[in-house]
């Protein structure tokens, strides 16, 4: 979780620095992968994984739509469940250099 948050914050910051590049953070949702089928998943969640997790194709569709079919062309947004949201947490320039 910390590495995902760090990446989202860094990309959000870079979206403001790189004015000519559109940066979009996308949460594809819970996806059925080898990792979620194995030891990386808590034992109690393994039985319900197939009921609630999306196929890799559905996750890829979410990523594709955010990159190519989102008409807002807004940069620095976080897309979750098909909805764009502005990040509430910001990082400073000093924190960016610490992350890199």
C-alpha positions in Angstrom: 0.0 0.0 0.0 2.8 2.5 0.8 4.5 1.9 -2.5 1.3 2.5 -4.4 0.6 5.7 -2.5 4.1 6.9 -3.0 3.8 6.3 -6.8 0.5 8.1 -7.0 1.8 11.1 -5.1 5.0 11.2 -7.2 3.0 11.0 -10.5 0.6 13.7 -9.2 3.5 16.0 -8.5 5.1 15.3 -11.9 1.8 16.1 -13.7 2.2 19.6 -12.4 5.9 19.8 -13.5 5.4 18.3 -16.9 2.8 20.5 -18.5 3.0 18.9 -21.9 2.5 15.3 -20.7 -0.8 14.0 -19.3 -0.3 11.9 -16.2 -3.3 9.8 -15.0 -3.2 7.4 -12.0 -5.7 4.5 -12.4 -6.8 2.0 -9.8 -7.9 -1.0 -11.9 -9.6 -2.6 -8.9 -9.1 -6.0 -7.4 -7.9 -8.3 -10.1 -7.6 -12.1 -10.3 -3.9 -12.7 -10.7 -1.4 -15.4 -9.6 -0.5 -13.2 -6.6 -4.1 -13.0 -5.4 -4.5 -16.7 -5.8 -1.4 -17.6 -3.8 0.4 -16.9 -0.6 0.3 -13.2 -1.2 -3.4 -13.2 -0.3 -4.8 -13.7 3.2 -6.2 -17.2 3.5 -9.7 -16.0 4.4 -9.9 -14.0 1.2 -8.9 -16.8 -1.2 -12.4 -18.4 -1.3 -14.2 -15.1 -2.1 -11.6 -13.9 -4.7 -13.4 -15.5 -7.6 -16.7 -13.9 -6.6 -15.5 -10.3 -6.2 -12.2 -9.8 -8.1 -12.3 -8.8 -11.8 -10.6 -10.7 -14.6 -7.2 -9.3 -15.9 -9.1 -8.3 -19.1 -11.5 -6.1 -17.1 -8.6 -4.4 -15.3 -6.8 -3.8 -18.6 -10.0 -2.3 -20.0 -10.2 0.2 -17.1 -6.6 1.2 -17.8 -7.2 1.6 -21.5 -10.4 3.7 -21.0 -8.6 6.0 -18.6 -5.7 6.5 -21.0 -7.5 6.8 -24.3 -11.3 7.3 -23.8 -11.3 9.9 -21.0 -12.4 13.1 -22.7 -11.4 15.4 -19.9 -7.7 15.2 -20.8 -7.1 16.3 -17.2 -3.7 15.6 -15.8 -2.9 14.6 -12.2 -6.1 12.9 -11.5 -6.7 9.6 -9.7 -9.3 7.4 -11.4 -11.1 4.8 -9.3 -14.3 3.0 -10.2 -14.4 5.0 -13.5 -14.5 8.4 -11.7 -11.7 10.9 -11.7 -10.8 12.5 -8.4 -8.3 15.1 -7.4 -5.7 13.9 -4.9 -6.3 15.3 -1.4 -2.7 14.7 -0.3 0.1 16.7 -1.8 3.9 16.4 -1.5 6.5 19.2 -1.4 9.5 19.5 -3.8 11.8 18.4 -0.9 9.7 15.2 -0.4 9.9 14.4 -4.1 13.7 14.5 -4.1 13.6 12.2 -1.0 11.4 9.7 -2.8 13.6 9.6 -5.9 
